[in-house]
Amino acid sequence: MRVSIGFNADVPVKKIAEWAIRAESTGFEGLWMHEHSFGRDAVSSLAQAAATTSTLKLGFGCLSPYVRSPVALAMTSATLQEATAGRMRLGIGTGFPARLDLMGIRHDLPISALKETMEICGSLWKGETVNLSGKTFNVKNVKSLIGAVNKIPIYIAGWKPQMLKLTARYADGYLAKGGESTSSIGQIVASISSYASSRSIDQIDISAYLLTQVAETKAAAIVKAKKDPFVAYMLSVQDDYLYEGTGIDPALKRPIAENYFKGNLSAAFESIKDEMIESFTLVGTKDQVCDRISEYVKAGLKQPILQPISMKEEEVNAVMDAGSMLIGLG
């Protein structure tokens, strides 16, 4: 089975390099880095991982063309594609509107922005001169100075129907955020398939971050996951339809959100229900986590990206151990 590992800006760059070495040695397909606007950037982390590995695929999951221009995205990816002999994956998305607002960055016409980004990147990677007068970006007589590189697969991150349609028609893959349920992954796959009129869903790499906590028992894993600030945040901003799709009343997230955004984390943690954790994260023993990953794969997920909830060394290692069990079975 294809299994990858994913991290975010909480992890020091040197630690990413260490875990990249371990992921490669145990057979993980890839390492994906999520980027936070005000944290460590994914480019630096993946550059370090690139220098310490030789076969591990490396993915940006994801970068925003509003923050980095499409030309900058293309050239950064091309440079690392050259350095890694073809191991790069580029996930693109608009980024969180509220954070873009804080930085004074306009984020109009998101679908056009991503489509034009794919066009610009694809042409530059072919070594072509790019002239594009788009709805969002204008590029005049731009050509890569390093010449053509092997095509870099592009993944779209974004849950709205227009994003799924964009994926179906133009992208190499889809990258779902952490916190999707097996039901919502099934819906995403069905939607992309319905939009992909000119090609098969088999040509699109459906991938997703799966927030994962491994412990000696499921009960212990749930307790740990319920006390994680990122899990509380994720449950606070989860869309109502995701709750409804798993049979959970969306109103139950209200006290989590109210307390989380007031900074009262203990009260937010106390408001989290076990069924929320079990629906939107992977929790349990290594065997139980493997079983849950298999459920996602049955729903249509092609590339599970295990994202450890806890960044403690032993708990990240436990997540990697669970993933390596499935790799061994594959």
C-alpha positions as CSV (number, residue, x, y, z in Angstrom):
1,M,0.0,0.0,0.0
2,R,1.1,3.6,-0.7
3,V,1.6,5.5,2.5
4,S,3.2,8.9,3.0
5,I,3.9,11.0,6.1
6,G,3.1,14.7,6.6
7,F,4.2,17.4,9.0
8,N,3.5,21.1,9.6
9,A,5.3,24.2,10.7
10,D,5.5,23.0,14.3
11,V,8.5,20.8,13.4
12,P,12.1,22.1,13.4
13,V,13.9,21.7,10.0
14,K,16.6,19.4,11.3
15,K,13.9,17.1,12.8
16,I,12.2,17.0,9.4
17,A,15.4,15.8,7.9
18,E,15.7,13.0,10.5
19,W,12.2,11.8,10.0
20,A,12.6,12.0,6.2
21,I,15.6,9.6,6.5
22,R,13.5,7.2,8.6
23,A,10.5,7.5,6.3
24,E,12.6,6.6,3.3
25,S,14.3,3.7,5.1
26,T,11.0,2.1,6.1
27,G,9.4,2.4,2.7
28,F,7.1,5.4,2.9
29,E,6.3,6.8,-0.5
30,G,6.6,10.4,0.3
31,L,6.9,13.3,2.8
32,W,4.5,16.2,2.6
33,M,5.0,19.6,4.3
34,H,2.0,21.8,5.2
35,E,2.9,25.5,5.4
36,H,1.5,28.1,7.9
37,S,1.8,31.7,6.8
38,F,3.5,32.7,10.1
39,G,5.6,29.6,10.8
40,R,8.5,27.7,9.2
41,D,8.1,27.6,5.5
42,A,7.7,24.3,3.6
43,V,10.4,25.1,1.0
44,S,13.2,25.2,3.5
45,S,12.1,22.0,5.2
46,L,11.7,20.1,2.0
47,A,15.1,21.4,0.8
48,Q,16.7,19.9,3.9
49,A,14.7,16.6,3.4
50,A,15.9,16.5,-0.2
51,A,19.5,16.7,0.8
52,T,19.2,13.8,3.2
53,T,17.2,11.4,1.0
54,S,17.5,9.8,-2.4
55,T,14.2,8.1,-3.3
56,L,11.5,9.7,-1.0
57,K,9.0,11.8,-2.9
58,L,8.6,15.3,-1.5
59,G,5.4,17.3,-1.6
60,F,4.4,20.9,-0.9
61,G,1.0,20.6,0.7
62,C,0.2,23.3,-0.1
63,L,1.6,26.6,-1.4
64,S,-0.4,29.6,-2.4
65,P,0.1,31.6,-5.6
66,Y,-1.3,34.7,-3.8
67,V,1.7,34.5,-1.4
68,R,4.3,33.3,-4.0
69,S,3.7,34.3,-7.6
70,P,3.1,31.5,-10.0
71,V,6.5,32.1,-11.6
72,A,8.2,31.9,-8.2
73,L,6.3,28.7,-7.5
74,A,7.4,27.3,-10.8
75,M,11.0,28.1,-10.4
76,T,11.2,27.0,-6.8
77,S,9.7,23.7,-7.7
78,A,11.9,23.3,-10.8
79,T,15.0,23.9,-8.7
80,L,14.1,21.2,-6.3
81,Q,13.0,18.9,-9.1
82,E,16.5,19.2,-10.5
83,A,18.1,18.7,-7.1
84,T,16.0,15.6,-6.4
85,A,16.1,14.0,-9.8
86,G,12.4,14.2,-10.2
87,R,10.9,13.6,-6.8
88,M,8.9,16.8,-6.3
89,R,5.1,17.2,-5.9
90,L,3.4,20.6,-5.9
91,G,0.2,21.1,-4.0
92,I,-1.4,24.5,-4.5
93,G,-4.3,26.2,-2.8
94,T,-5.5,29.7,-2.0
95,G,-4.5,29.6,1.6
96,F,-6.7,30.8,4.5
97,P,-8.5,34.0,3.6
98,A,-8.2,35.4,7.1
99,R,-4.4,35.1,7.1
100,L,-4.2,36.6,3.6
101,D,-6.2,39.5,4.9
102,L,-3.8,40.0,7.9
103,M,-1.0,40.3,5.4
104,G,-2.9,42.7,3.1
105,I,-2.9,40.2,0.2
106,R,-5.9,40.2,-2.1
107,H,-7.4,36.8,-2.9
108,D,-9.9,37.4,-5.6
109,L,-11.0,34.8,-8.2
110,P,-9.5,31.7,-6.6
111,I,-10.4,29.3,-9.3
112,S,-8.8,31.5,-12.0
113,A,-5.8,32.0,-9.8
114,L,-5.1,28.2,-9.5
115,K,-5.9,27.4,-13.1
116,E,-3.6,30.1,-14.3
117,T,-0.9,29.0,-11.9
118,M,-1.1,25.5,-13.4
119,E,-0.8,26.9,-16.9
120,I,2.2,29.1,-16.0
121,C,4.0,26.3,-14.2
122,G,3.4,23.7,-16.9
123,S,4.7,26.0,-19.6
124,L,7.8,27.1,-17.7
125,W,8.6,23.5,-16.8
126,K,8.5,22.6,-20.5
127,G,11.0,25.4,-21.2
128,E,8.5,27.5,-23.1
129,T,8.2,31.3,-23.2
130,V,5.1,32.2,-21.3
131,N,2.7,35.0,-22.2
132,L,-0.5,35.0,-20.3
133,S,-3.0,37.8,-19.8
134,G,-5.3,36.2,-17.2
135,K,-8.1,37.2,-14.9
136,T,-5.6,37.1,-11.9
137,F,-2.1,37.0,-13.3
138,N,-0.3,38.6,-16.2
139,V,3.0,37.2,-17.4
140,K,4.9,38.6,-20.3
141,N,7.8,36.9,-22.1
142,V,9.0,34.8,-19.2
143,K,11.2,31.8,-19.8
144,S,13.0,29.5,-17.4
145,L,16.7,30.1,-17.3
146,I,17.3,26.5,-16.2
147,G,15.5,25.0,-19.1
148,A,13.0,22.2,-19.2
149,V,12.5,19.9,-16.2
150,N,10.6,16.7,-15.8
151,K,6.9,17.5,-15.3
152,I,6.0,18.0,-11.6
153,P,2.6,16.6,-10.6
154,I,0.3,19.3,-9.4
155,Y,-2.3,18.7,-6.6
156,I,-5.2,20.9,-5.8
157,A,-6.2,21.6,-2.2
158,G,-9.7,23.0,-1.6
159,W,-13.0,21.4,-0.7
160,K,-15.5,23.6,-2.6
161,P,-17.2,22.1,-5.8
162,Q,-15.3,24.5,-8.1
163,M,-12.0,23.2,-6.7
164,L,-13.1,19.6,-7.2
165,K,-14.1,20.4,-10.8
166,L,-10.7,22.1,-11.4
167,T,-9.0,19.0,-10.1
168,A,-11.0,16.7,-12.3
169,R,-10.3,18.7,-15.4
170,Y,-6.7,19.8,-15.0
171,A,-4.8,18.5,-12.0
172,D,-2.7,15.4,-11.4
173,G,-4.0,14.9,-7.9
174,Y,-6.2,16.2,-5.1
175,L,-5.0,16.9,-1.6
176,A,-7.6,16.8,1.2
177,K,-7.1,18.6,4.5
178,G,-6.7,16.8,7.8
179,G,-10.0,16.0,9.4
180,E,-11.9,14.4,6.6
181,S,-14.1,11.4,7.4
182,T,-14.3,8.2,5.3
183,S,-17.7,9.4,4.3
184,S,-16.5,12.8,3.1
185,I,-13.5,11.2,1.2
186,G,-16.1,9.0,-0.6
187,Q,-18.1,12.1,-1.5
188,I,-14.9,13.9,-2.7
189,V,-14.0,10.9,-4.9
190,A,-17.5,10.7,-6.3
191,S,-17.6,14.4,-7.1
192,I,-14.2,14.4,-8.8
193,S,-15.2,11.4,-10.8
194,S,-18.5,13.0,-12.0
195,Y,-16.6,16.1,-13.1
196,A,-13.8,14.2,-14.9
197,S,-15.7,13.7,-18.1
198,S,-12.7,13.4,-20.4
199,R,-10.6,11.1,-18.2
200,S,-10.9,8.4,-15.5
201,I,-10.7,9.0,-11.8
202,D,-7.9,6.4,-11.9
203,Q,-5.7,9.2,-13.5
204,I,-6.1,11.5,-10.5
205,D,-4.2,10.8,-7.3
206,I,-6.6,11.3,-4.5
207,S,-4.6,12.1,-1.4
208,A,-5.4,13.2,2.1
209,Y,-3.8,14.2,5.4
210,L,-5.0,11.8,8.1
211,L,-4.5,13.2,11.6
212,T,-3.2,10.2,13.6
213,Q,-2.6,9.3,17.2
214,V,-1.3,5.9,18.2
215,A,-1.4,4.6,21.8
216,E,-1.5,1.3,23.7
217,T,-5.4,1.5,23.7
218,K,-8.0,3.4,21.7
219,A,-9.2,5.0,24.9
220,A,-5.7,6.3,25.6
221,A,-5.3,7.6,22.1
222,I,-8.6,9.4,22.2
223,V,-7.7,11.1,25.5
224,K,-4.4,12.3,24.0
225,A,-6.1,13.6,20.8
226,K,-8.8,15.4,22.7
227,K,-6.1,17.5,24.5
228,D,-4.3,18.7,21.3
229,P,-4.8,22.3,20.4
230,F,-4.7,21.7,16.6
231,V,-7.4,19.0,16.9
232,A,-9.6,21.5,18.9
233,Y,-9.0,24.1,16.2
234,M,-9.8,21.6,13.4
235,L,-13.1,20.6,15.1
236,S,-14.0,24.2,15.6
237,V,-13.7,25.1,11.9
238,Q,-15.0,21.9,10.5
239,D,-17.9,22.5,8.1
240,D,-21.4,21.6,9.2
241,Y,-21.9,19.1,6.3
242,L,-19.0,17.1,7.5
243,Y,-20.5,16.7,10.9
244,E,-23.9,15.9,9.4
245,G,-22.3,13.3,7.1
246,T,-21.1,11.4,10.1
247,G,-24.3,11.7,12.1
248,I,-23.0,14.3,14.5
249,D,-25.0,17.4,15.4
250,P,-23.0,20.4,14.1
251,A,-24.2,22.4,17.1
252,L,-21.9,20.3,19.3
253,K,-18.9,22.1,17.8
254,R,-20.1,25.5,19.1
255,P,-18.7,25.3,22.6
256,I,-15.4,23.9,21.2
257,A,-15.1,26.9,18.9
258,E,-16.2,29.5,21.4
259,N,-13.7,28.4,24.0
260,Y,-10.9,27.8,21.6
261,F,-11.0,31.2,20.1
262,K,-11.3,32.8,23.6
263,G,-8.1,31.0,24.5
264,N,-9.8,28.7,27.0
265,L,-8.3,25.5,25.8
266,S,-9.2,23.3,28.8
267,A,-12.9,24.1,28.3
268,A,-12.6,23.5,24.5
269,F,-11.0,20.1,25.2
270,E,-13.8,19.1,27.6
271,S,-16.4,19.9,24.9
272,I,-14.9,17.5,22.4
273,K,-16.9,14.3,22.1
274,D,-15.3,10.9,21.5
275,E,-17.3,10.3,18.3
276,M,-15.8,13.5,16.8
277,I,-12.3,12.1,17.4
278,E,-13.2,8.7,16.0
279,S,-14.9,10.2,12.9
280,F,-12.3,12.8,12.0
281,T,-9.0,11.4,13.1
282,L,-7.2,8.0,13.3
283,V,-6.9,6.9,16.9
284,G,-6.0,3.6,18.5
285,T,-3.4,0.9,18.6
286,K,-1.2,0.4,15.6
287,D,-3.5,-2.3,14.3
288,Q,-6.6,-0.2,14.8
289,V,-5.0,2.7,12.9
290,C,-4.1,0.4,10.1
291,D,-7.7,-0.8,9.9
292,R,-8.9,2.8,9.7
293,I,-6.4,3.6,6.9
294,S,-7.8,0.6,5.0
295,E,-11.3,2.1,5.4
296,Y,-10.2,5.3,3.8
297,V,-8.6,3.4,1.0
298,K,-11.8,1.5,0.4
299,A,-13.6,4.9,0.2
300,G,-11.3,5.8,-2.7
301,L,-8.3,7.4,-1.1
302,K,-5.1,6.5,-3.0
303,Q,-2.4,8.1,-0.9
304,P,-2.9,8.3,2.8
305,I,-0.7,10.9,4.3
306,L,-0.3,10.2,8.0
307,Q,0.0,13.4,10.0
308,P,1.0,12.8,13.6
309,I,-1.2,14.7,16.1
310,S,1.6,14.7,18.7
311,M,5.1,15.9,17.8
312,K,6.7,13.9,20.6
313,E,9.5,11.8,19.3
314,E,8.1,8.5,20.5
315,E,4.6,9.2,19.3
316,V,5.7,10.2,15.8
317,N,7.7,7.0,15.7
318,A,4.6,5.1,16.7
319,V,2.7,6.6,13.8
320,M,5.5,5.7,11.4
321,D,5.5,2.2,12.8
322,A,1.8,1.9,12.0
323,G,2.3,3.1,8.5
324,S,5.2,0.7,7.9
325,M,3.0,-2.2,8.9
326,L,0.7,-1.4,6.0
327,I,3.6,-0.8,3.6
328,G,4.8,-4.3,4.6
329,L,1.4,-5.8,3.8
330,G,1.4,-4.0,0.4
